[in-house]
Amino acid sequence: MALRVGLTGGIGSGKSTVLQMLAKLGAAVIDADAISRSTTASGGAAIEAIRQKFGPEFISPDGALDRARIRDHVYADPQARKDLEAIIHPLVGAESARQVEAALQAGAACIVFDIPLLVESGRWRAQLDRVMVVDCSPQTQVERVVARSGLKPEAVHAIMAAQAPRALRLAAADIVICNEGLTLEELSQIVGQVAPRLGL
């Protein structure tokens, strides 16, 4: 039976990099964010339901969800956020289940779920054998995100404030990878040392 691992970490922690390293070591990767994005891309499974619920003005000319417009709308209206989630979450769940089944059929020893909001969403813990957290200092998070995205530090702080507090993430972790002041090679070595605990 494949080990099910939830991978999470705050913005700028290096979670995506660790995910790629685990995939190279043979883990099957289920990226809920990527699945969610595909449902709202042009021709995606959620588009027609979003058009019906929110109106055609939320669909861009190329047939994809107008992300900026819907983001502003759901931030201002909690019910709209719930309505949007009610459309997207079941689709993401179904596609995740399909990908898990495919990984099991292929004989994967470890399935890693990339779950940015693992700690915030209470439903995940029961579905996982291990929780792995990629961690670094808040200062490092801000520096990395500013460097890669050009966002202002206060914008990054706002995103971090909306995520689970660092202490809460660490409290939920079975395995912590401290990604502070490491080269990619050093990070890769640490991931390699953890891999046997994941059946890799």
C-alpha positions in Angstrom: 0.0 0.0 0.0 1.4 3.4 -1.0 2.3 5.8 1.8 0.2 9.0 1.6 2.2 12.1 2.4 0.9 15.7 2.6 3.4 18.3 1.8 2.9 21.9 2.9 4.8 25.1 3.7 4.3 28.8 3.8 4.8 30.9 0.7 8.5 31.2 -0.2 9.4 28.1 1.9 10.7 26.1 -1.1 7.8 23.6 -1.0 7.6 23.4 -4.8 11.3 22.7 -5.1 11.1 19.9 -2.5 8.1 18.5 -4.4 10.1 18.3 -7.6 12.9 16.5 -5.7 10.5 13.9 -4.3 9.1 13.4 -7.8 12.6 12.7 -9.1 13.1 10.1 -6.3 10.0 8.3 -7.6 7.1 9.7 -5.6 3.8 10.1 -7.4 2.8 13.8 -7.1 -0.8 15.0 -6.8 -0.8 18.8 -7.1 -4.2 20.1 -6.0 -3.4 23.7 -7.1 -2.5 22.6 -10.6 -5.7 20.5 -10.8 -7.7 23.5 -9.5 -6.1 25.8 -12.1 -6.9 23.3 -14.9 -10.6 23.3 -14.0 -10.8 27.1 -14.5 -8.6 27.2 -17.6 -10.1 27.7 -21.0 -12.4 24.7 -21.6 -12.0 23.6 -18.0 -14.6 21.5 -16.2 -15.7 24.4 -13.9 -16.1 27.1 -16.5 -19.7 26.5 -17.5 -20.9 26.2 -13.8 -19.0 29.4 -13.0 -20.6 31.2 -15.9 -24.1 30.0 -14.7 -23.5 31.0 -11.1 -21.5 34.3 -11.4 -22.3 35.5 -14.9 -20.4 35.7 -18.2 -18.4 38.8 -17.1 -16.3 36.4 -14.9 -15.1 34.5 -18.0 -12.3 36.1 -20.0 -12.5 36.3 -23.8 -10.4 33.2 -24.2 -12.9 31.2 -22.2 -10.9 30.9 -18.9 -11.9 32.2 -15.5 -11.0 35.9 -15.1 -8.9 35.3 -12.0 -8.3 38.9 -11.0 -12.1 39.7 -11.2 -13.2 36.6 -9.3 -10.5 37.1 -6.6 -11.8 40.6 -5.9 -15.3 39.4 -5.8 -14.8 36.4 -3.4 -12.6 38.5 -1.1 -15.4 41.0 -0.7 -18.2 38.4 -0.4 -17.6 35.3 1.8 -20.7 33.6 0.3 -19.3 34.0 -3.2 -16.1 32.3 -2.1 -18.2 29.3 -0.7 -20.2 29.2 -4.0 -16.9 29.1 -6.0 -15.4 26.4 -3.8 -18.6 24.3 -4.0 -18.0 24.3 -7.8 -14.3 23.7 -7.9 -13.6 21.4 -4.8 -15.6 18.4 -6.0 -13.9 18.6 -9.4 -10.5 18.8 -7.8 -11.4 15.9 -5.4 -12.6 13.7 -8.3 -9.5 14.4 -10.4 -7.2 13.9 -7.4 -8.9 10.5 -6.7 -8.4 9.5 -10.4 -4.7 10.4 -10.2 -4.3 8.5 -6.9 -5.9 5.4 -8.5 -3.5 5.7 -11.5 -0.5 6.0 -9.2 -1.6 2.9 -7.2 -2.1 1.0 -10.4 1.4 2.0 -11.5 2.7 0.6 -8.2 3.8 3.9 -6.6 5.4 3.4 -3.1 4.6 6.9 -2.1 2.0 9.5 -3.1 2.8 13.1 -2.2 -0.1 15.5 -2.1 0.9 19.2 -2.6 -1.5 20.9 -0.2 -0.8 24.6 0.4 -3.7 24.9 2.9 -3.2 21.5 4.6 -3.3 22.9 8.1 -6.1 25.4 7.4 -8.3 22.7 5.9 -9.3 20.3 8.7 -10.3 17.6 6.3 -6.9 16.5 5.0 -5.2 15.0 8.1 -7.4 11.9 8.2 -6.5 11.0 4.6 -2.7 11.1 5.2 -0.1 8.8 6.7 2.5 11.6 7.2 2.6 15.4 7.1 5.8 17.0 5.8 6.4 20.7 6.3 9.0 22.8 4.5 10.0 25.5 6.9 12.1 28.7 6.9 12.1 32.0 8.8 9.4 34.6 8.0 12.2 37.0 7.0 13.5 34.5 4.4 10.0 33.9 3.1 9.6 37.6 2.4 13.0 38.0 0.8 12.5 35.0 -1.5 9.0 36.0 -2.7 10.0 39.7 -3.2 13.0 38.5 -5.3 11.1 36.1 -7.5 7.8 37.9 -7.9 8.5 41.6 -7.5 5.7 41.9 -4.9 6.2 44.6 -2.2 7.1 43.2 1.2 3.8 44.3 2.7 1.9 42.4 0.0 3.9 39.2 1.0 3.2 39.8 4.7 -0.6 40.0 3.8 -0.4 36.7 2.0 1.5 35.1 5.0 -1.1 36.5 7.4 -3.8 34.7 5.5 -1.9 31.4 5.8 -1.7 29.2 8.9 0.8 30.5 11.5 4.2 28.9 11.3 3.9 27.4 14.7 0.6 25.7 13.7 2.2 24.2 10.6 5.2 22.9 12.6 2.8 21.4 15.3 1.0 19.4 12.5 4.3 18.1 11.0 5.6 14.5 11.2 8.6 15.5 9.2 10.1 19.0 9.0 12.6 20.1 6.3 14.4 23.3 7.4 15.1 25.1 4.1 17.2 28.0 5.6 20.5 29.1 4.1 20.9 25.9 2.0 22.1 25.5 -1.6 19.9 23.4 -3.9 22.4 20.6 -3.6 22.2 20.7 0.3 18.4 20.7 0.1 18.5 17.8 -2.3 20.7 15.8 0.2 18.3 16.5 3.0 15.3 15.3 0.9 17.4 12.2 0.0 17.9 11.5 3.7 14.2 11.8 4.4 13.2 9.7 1.3 13.6 6.2 3.0 11.0 7.3 5.7 8.6 7.8 2.8 9.2 4.4 1.2 11.4 5.9 -1.6 
